[in-house]
Amino acid sequence: MNEYIFKLPDLGEGTVEAEIAEWMVKVGDVVAEEDPICAMLTDKAAVELTAPVSGAVMSLAGEEGDMVAVGTPLVVFATEGSSPAAEEPTGLAEEKTAPAEVAPETLPIAADSLPGSAKVITSPSIRNRARNAGIDLRQITGSGPRGRILKADFDDFLARHKAGGPAGAPIAQALNGTTEIKVVGLRRVIAQRMTRAAQEIPHFTYVEEIDVTSLESLRQHLNSKKSADQPRLTLLAFIGMALARVLQDFPQCNAHYDKERNVIVRHQGVHLGIATQTSDGLKVPVVRHGEARSLEDLANEIRRVSSAARDKTARREELTGSTITITSLGKTGGIVTTPVINQPEVAILGVNKAVERPVVINGQIVIRTMMNLSSCFDHRFVDGYDAAEMIQALKALLEQPATIFIH
């Protein structure tokens, strides 16, 4: 019997430490080479590590949520026969060797460990969903290789679980339990970023109502000219195009604050961050050079990067580098929101839902389609007057949508 010490490898891009996001093994487990053992979270990506050797797990470096320095012993294995050099294998899962394919914010939160349970083989995202749903993964029969629980397996089980099983819904009963969820992985990153943004940025919010009746009429007209298999235009595409036009005159709002150098970096190109809710949490894929795109091109790119963020195929460069962010909750957008600025940006635009309301025009009450824009700015670098002027310029384009297309 030999002892093999697996140290945390360099996960790329100068990483010096990483968070233990999920243990997929426990002390006493017997694993085969290339079996997944844990998921680690860096500031840039989620990386799944695999066993470099076959053997029994003797010890683990820490608990989920702990930070581990590169080069620190992560797992100690007991192996049969001669032991290879501990430094040679990387332990990086084959599908994770290209961190550029992994979003900086895409790490799923690990499911609670199950003491004494048989090893369940599945993805971190399914473990996350199982924990949130209170489902014991041991109850699910996996159809993948070596019994791996696939998304279809989990979805099928969840559907039957919600329906109460074959016998129908269970009788309602009083519930007294609690669930403790350790703040790790993506949720930890979100918490840190939101806290930092709130502590460091003096936000101020400017809300303006927009009459989008003409814009909605134009959108519906353009969509009516499309064939059944062509994707429909959304208001977001028009808003993004108008914002890209307006920012040419308000470069102070299309900027980054470099805290380390104490420098404001104004960008000529408008790289629109599109806040996108996914099963793993909030991601911000980027549509680059909105100022140079046609309406259809912009709409298609918004659709493409948002879909890539949701299905986890977005490349690293598609999830970084935005110069201003648009966030929208669609039909659940409410009346007013106070979005948090996506550092290091200095402005964010919140789109609220469009609804028909009675308004007074020339002394007459008429029904118009109205929508509020809730914008937030970093008051250190954007003055209130400039912010108001920018939103008023955006309002003028959206209320007279033909002007969006006049360069």
Number of C-alpha atoms within 10 A of each C-alpha: 11 13 18 26 20 24 21 24 23 16 23 13 10 7 14 15 20 25 22 23 30 27 21 24 21 20 13 14 15 17 20 13 13 16 19 22 21 23 27 24 27 23 13 21 23 26 23 24 25 22 23 26 22 17 22 20 22 17 16 16 16 14 12 22 20 12 17 19 16 16 14 14 18 19 22 20 26 20 18 14 9 10 14 13 10 16 14 10 15 18 23 22 20 11 10 15 17 15 18 17 19 23 24 23 24 24 29 25 29 31 25 19 16 13 7 9 10 10 15 19 21 19 18 22 18 23 26 20 20 18 19 15 12 12 17 14 22 14 8 18 15 20 13 14 9 9 13 16 22 18 16 12 16 21 13 11 18 18 11 14 15 12 13 13 13 8 7 11 12 10 6 6 6 5 6 5 5 6 8 6 12 14 16 22 25 22 18 16 18 16 13 12 16 16 12 12 18 13 10 11 19 14 21 18 20 15 18 14 16 20 22 23 21 16 20 19 13 14 18 14 11 12 16 11 10 12 9 9 6 9 13 17 19 14 16 18 22 23 21 25 24 24 26 24 22 21 21 16 12 17 16 20 26 26 24 23 18 13 9 6 7 8 10 16 16 16 16 14 19 25 22 27 28 24 20 19 16 15 15 22 16 17 21 26 31 27 26 20 15 24 21 14 15 13 18 14 13 23 22 17 18 23 17 14 23 26 16 16 28 19 12 16 15 22 19 18 15 22 25 17 19 27 27 27 26 22 23 22 15 13 10 9 17 16 16 18 21 16 21 24 24 21 22 19 23 26 30 27 27 22 25 23 18 24 17 14 14 12 15 11 10 7 7 9 11 12 14 19 19 18 23 22 23 23 27 24 25 25 16 12 17 19 14 15 8 13 23 16 12 19 21 16 18 21 22 16 23 25 17 14 22 12 12 21 13 8 5
